[in-house]
Amino acid sequence: MVTSIILLNTERSKINEVAETLSEVDGISEVYSVSGNYDLVAIARVHNNEELADLVTKRLLKINSILKTETMLAFQAFSRHDLEAMFSIGL
C-alpha cells in the first residue's frame, strides 16, 4: 500500500466544498481543514504508485477550486494502530 499526504491550497470560499468533494474520491481516506500555509490536508491510501499518479494527476485536476497541491510520500508508518490491517479489511 502507498500512503501519501497531499497538502492543498483552494479558493478561500470553496474550502468546505473541496473537502467534501475530496472525501468522496476513491483513494482519499481522510481530509482535514488545517491552519497554516495550506487549507486542506488529504491522506491518500492506494495500492501502488500508478494509482497515486492517476489520483493526483487526473482526478484531483478535475476539482476546479484546487489552486495548488504538494504531495509527500510516506516511507514508513510509526503508529500504535495497524493501519495496513484496518484498510485491507475495509474499515
C-alpha positions in Angstrom: 0.0 0.0 0.0 1.2 3.5 -0.9 0.3 6.3 1.6 0.7 9.9 0.7 -0.1 13.2 2.3 -1.5 15.8 0.0 -1.3 19.5 1.0 -3.8 21.7 -0.8 -4.5 25.4 -1.4 -8.0 26.1 -2.5 -10.1 29.1 -3.4 -10.9 30.6 0.0 -14.7 30.4 -0.4 -14.6 26.8 -1.6 -12.6 25.1 1.2 -15.5 23.1 2.6 -16.8 22.2 -0.8 -13.4 20.9 -1.9 -13.1 19.0 1.3 -16.4 17.3 0.8 -15.6 16.5 -2.9 -12.2 15.1 -1.9 -13.7 12.9 0.8 -15.7 11.1 -1.9 -12.7 10.4 -4.2 -11.6 6.8 -4.2 -8.2 6.6 -2.7 -8.6 9.5 -0.3 -9.1 8.1 3.2 -9.2 11.4 5.2 -9.4 15.1 4.6 -8.6 17.8 7.2 -9.1 21.5 7.2 -6.0 23.0 8.8 -4.3 26.2 9.8 -1.1 27.5 8.4 0.1 27.7 4.8 -2.4 25.2 3.4 -6.1 25.0 3.5 -6.6 21.2 3.5 -4.6 18.1 4.1 -5.7 14.9 2.4 -4.4 11.4 3.2 -4.3 9.1 0.2 -4.0 5.3 0.5 -3.8 3.4 -2.8 -2.4 0.1 -3.8 0.5 1.3 -6.0 2.3 4.3 -7.4 0.3 4.1 -10.7 -2.9 4.6 -8.7 -1.4 7.5 -6.9 -0.2 9.1 -10.1 -3.8 8.7 -11.5 -5.3 10.2 -8.4 -3.0 13.3 -8.3 -2.6 14.0 -12.0 -6.0 13.2 -13.3 -8.7 13.0 -10.6 -7.6 15.9 -8.4 -7.1 18.1 -11.5 -10.8 17.9 -12.2 -11.6 19.8 -9.0 -11.5 23.3 -10.3 -11.2 25.1 -6.9 -7.9 23.5 -6.1 -5.2 26.1 -6.7 -2.0 24.2 -5.7 -1.0 20.8 -4.3 2.1 19.4 -2.7 2.3 15.6 -2.4 4.5 13.8 0.0 5.1 10.1 0.0 5.1 8.3 3.3 8.1 5.9 3.7 7.3 4.3 7.0 4.4 4.4 9.5 5.0 4.8 13.2 1.7 4.2 14.9 0.1 2.2 17.7 -2.6 1.3 15.2 -2.1 -1.3 12.5 -3.3 0.9 9.6 -2.5 -1.6 6.9 -4.7 -4.2 8.5 -7.6 -1.7 9.1 -7.6 -0.6 5.4 -7.1 -4.0 4.0 -10.4 -5.2 5.6 -12.3 -2.0 4.5 -12.7 -0.1 7.8 
